[in-house]
Amino acid sequence: MDDTKRIYLSWRDVDKLISGLVRQLAAHTYDVVIAITRGGIIPGAIIAERLAIQQVLVASVDFYEDEEHDFDWPIFMQFPAGSFLRGKQVLIVDDIWDRGKQTVNVSERVKQSGGKPFSVVLHYKPHRSQFPEKLPDFYAVETKDWIIYPWEVDRGVVGA
């Protein structure tokens, strides 16, 4: 029997999660925030504001499934130019690390651009991660539950 619960977070819940993360993140200095669309935009903006990081950029990545080779190829629909990242401490923000594909691929691309990536998510699901040797640098909560953020409620949740 599946014991996964649906957890509906309030804005107050999100504020508490981000406040805890900001305390951890404040020990380091970051030059740039990259928010992964769509889930990372809101927490990315809040974290950037609280850490006084003025440069906030967006990465949008999707995956092309190659069933013949059992492989997902990342397709970057938006990504900052390497000149914005070279030599920078880059904080990559997403709402959740489910399989980890978006965060891992954005981190790799930041490295290729000459930046130093640090990943942060509100929720981390190690049991679903496709990258058991990797995990986010910072996360607020480890969970097995289905998390519904307040910004998702009005647009409808896939699988709801």
N, C-alpha and C positions, 0 to 999 in steps of 0.2 A: 504494500500500500504506500502511495506517495504521501509523504508528510510535509510537502512543500505548502507553506501558508502564503497567502497574499497579504502583504503589508502595505497599507496606504499611509504614506508619510504626510504630515502636515508641514506647513512652512516653518513652524516652530521646531519640528523634528530636524528639518534640514539645517536650520540655523544652529542647532546644538551640534550636529555632526561637523559642520564647517568650522564652528568655533574651536572644537577639539583639534581638527586638522591644522588650523591656522597656528595654534600654539606649537605644534610640532614643526610646521613649515617655517616659522619665524626664526628658528635656529640657523637657517641658511639664507643666502641671498640669491635672488633670481632676477634675471634681466627681462625675461619675456614669458608670458603665459600663452600656451596654445590650447584653445578649447576645442575638443573633438565634437563635431556636430552629431546629432542634435543634443544629446544628453549632457554634454560638458559645457554648453554655452552658459547656462545660468550659474552653476557652481563655479565655473571659471571666472565669470565676471565678479561674483561676490568675493572669491579668494583674491583676485587681482586688486579689488578695491581695498580689502582689509590689509593686504600686504603692501599697498601703495606701489603696485607694479603698473606702470602706465602703458606699456606696450602689450596689447592683447590681440592675438592673431587666431585664425581659425583653420582647422584641418578637417577636411571631409574625405572619408575613405569608405569605399564599398569593396565588395569582393566578388570576383568572377570565379565561379566554381568550374573546375576542370575535373569532371567525374572520371575521365579516362585515367588520370594520374592521381586521383583523390587528393586534389590540391586546391586551395583557394588563393587566387592571385589578387593582391591589393590593387585597387584602382583609385588613385588620388584625384578627386574632382576639384579639390581646393587644397593648396599647401603653400605656405610662405616660401618666398625665394630664399635660397641658401644664404644670401648676403645679410638677411635679417637674423640668421641663426648662428653664423660662423663666430666661434669664440664666445658664445653666450651660454649662460646658465638658463635652461629652458624648462619651465614647469608645464607639464602636459596634464590637462585636467579632463576627466570624464566622470559621468555619474556612477557607472558600475563596470567592474571587470567581470564579465560573465565568462566568455571564452578567451578573452584577452587579445583577440586579433587586432582590434583597432589600436589599442594602446601600444602593443608591441611593435606594430608596423610604423606607427607615427614615431615612436622612440628610435627605431632603426633609421628612419629617414632623417631625423634630427642629427643623429650621429654622422650619417653620410654627408650632411651639410656642414659638419664641423662644430656642431653645438654639443653641449653636455645635457642630456635629457634626465629629468626627474619626473616620475609619474605619480599622480595622486588621483584616487577615486573615493567616492563616498562608501561604496560597498564592493567587497571582494568575495568572489565565489571560487575558492580553490578547487572544489570538487568538479567544476565544469571547465576549468581552464585547460586550454589546449597547449599551454606552455608550463608544464610542471616545474621546470627549472627556473622559471621567472615568476616574479610577483610584483605588484606595484610597490614603489618606494615608500609610499604613504597611503594608508587607507583608514577609514573611520571604523568600519564594522566588517567582520567576516560573517557571511550568511549563506544559507541554502534556500532562503525564502525568495519568493517573487516580489520584488520591490516596485511599488508604483509611486512615483514622485509627484508632487503637487502640480508640476507643469505638464504632466501627462494626462491627468484626469479628464480635462475638457476636450482633448483631441481624440480620446478613445485609446484604449490600450490593446495592442495586438494580443489575441488569445484570451481577452477578458470575456 
